[in-house]
Amino acid sequence: MEIEPERNGYLMSKKYSYFVFGMLFLLYMFDYIDRMVVVSLFPYLKSDWGLSDTQCGLLVSTVYWSIVVFSFPIAVIVDRWSRKKTIGLMALIWSMATLACAFTTRFSHLFIARTVIGVGEAGYAPGGTAMISAIFPEKMRSMMVGLFTAALPVGSAIGIVLGGVIAAKFGWRHAFGIVALPGFVIAILFFFIRDYKTVELEKTVDAVTETKVEMSRLDLVRQFTRTPSLILTYIAFAGCMFVTAAYLSWLPSYFNRVYEIPMETAALKSSGVMILAIVGFPLGGFLTDRWRRTRTEARILFPAITSFLTAVVFFSAFFFFTGSSQYYLLLLGGMLAAAFSPAAIAVTQDVVHPGLRATSYSFCVIFQNLLGSSLGPLFVGMVSDRWDLTLALTIVPVASLIAAVLFFIGSRFYCATWHGLKKLK
C-alpha cells in the first residue's frame, strides 16, 4: 500500500515516518555487520588457508566492486518501481550470501560469496536515502541522513567485535552463520511497510499556470553531467570512503601486530574508534542543518572542513604518536571522518529532481566504492605486504586531504545549481 507524501515531502503520519526510519536503520546496521564481520577473521583465515594480506583485502574490496556494478540499475528500479520490495529482496540476498560464507572451503569460494553480498547491498544505501529524503522535510534532511548513516559504524563495530568473539570461541565459520540470521527477519518484515508514491519525472514549464511536461532524456542526462557541485561531491566522497574503508579493515590487524594483543581485544579496541563515528554522523548532520540557516552552501562547505581536519588528525596519529596518545587521536579521527557524510549525501539529494534521488545517490555509491572503499583496504594490504602496515596507514589520510579540496571547489557552484533546480520543479 502506498500513501501520498504531503506537500512538504513527508508522510502524513510523522509517527509512521519514524517507524519506517527505524526499520531502515536496522537494515543498514545488519548490512554493515555482514559486510565487516570478515575483518576480525583475517588472522584465522591466514592461519587456516595461508592467505596473504592482499587476499584478505580482496575479501573486503570485492563487496565494493560488486556494489559498483549493480548500484545504478538497482537504484533505477528503486526510483521507478518500489522502495520496499527492492530493499526487502536485497536484504534477503545479502543475508543468504553471508550464511553461504560459513560453508566455503577455499579462498575462491569465499571470494564469490563475498561478491554476492555486494550484489545484495548494491542499492540499499540509495534506496534508503531516497526514502528518508521523501518522508522527512528538507530542513531535517542532513540530520536524518546523519542518524541513518550512524548505522554504518554501529554495524561495523558490532560485526568486527562479534566476529572476533565468536571466532575465538566457536570458530570463524560460526561467525558468518550467526550474524546472517537477523537480516532475514528484518528483510521479511520490510515487505509489509507502507511505501511512498513514485515521483513522476516532470518539470514545470509555466510557473503561473503550473503547467508540467515530462522530462526528456536530455533533461535527465543534464541533471548529472552539468552539475559541477554534484560531480565534485561524488569524487570527494570517494576520497573520504577510501580512508574510512582502509581503517575499518585494518585497524584490528594493526593493534594485533603492533601492540601484540589478542585479536578479539584488538577488534574491541578498533570498535571504539567506530563508536565515535556514531557521534560524528548525527552531529555532522545537526551542525550542517544549523549552519545552512545562514549559509546556503553549508552542506558542501562543512565536508570540506571536516575532511581537512580528518587528514591532519589521522596523519598525526600514525606519524607522531604511539600508545594512549595515538588512540585518543584515532578516536577523534573516527568522529571527524564520519561528520562529512550526512551533508555530502544531502547534497546528492538537493541538486537533482526528486524522482531521481536514488539514482543520484547510486552514482555517488559507484564513485565512492570504485575509487574509494574498494581501493582503500586493497591499497593498505599491498603496501603492507611490500613494506609495513604502519606506513600504509600513515599514507592513507592523503585521500581525505584531496577530498577537502574538491568539496571546497564544489561549494563555488552549489548555490547556482540549487536555485536553478527550484525553477525546474
Secondary structure, 3 states (H helix, E strand, C coil): CEECECCCCCECCHHHHHHHHHHHHHHHHHHHHHHHHHHHHHHHHHHHHCCCHHHHHHHHHHHHHHHHHHHHHHHHHHHHCCHHHHHHHHHHHHHHHHHHHCCCCCHHHHHHHHHHHHHHHCCHHHHHHHHHHHHCCHHHHHHHHHHHHCHHHHHHHHHHHHHHHHHHHHCHHHHHHHHHHHHHHHHHHHCCCCEECCCCCEEEEECCCCEEEECCHHHHHHHHHCCHHHHHHHHHHHHHHHHHHHHHHHHHHHHHHHCCCCHHHHHHHHHHHHHHHHHHHHHHHHHHHHHHCCCCCHHHHHHHHHHHHHHHHHHHHHHHCCHHHHHHHHHHHHHHHHHHHHHHHHHHHHCCCHHHHHHHHHHHHHHHHHHHHCHHHHHHHHHHHHCCHHHHHHHCCHHHHHHHHHHHHHHHHHHHHHHHHHHHC
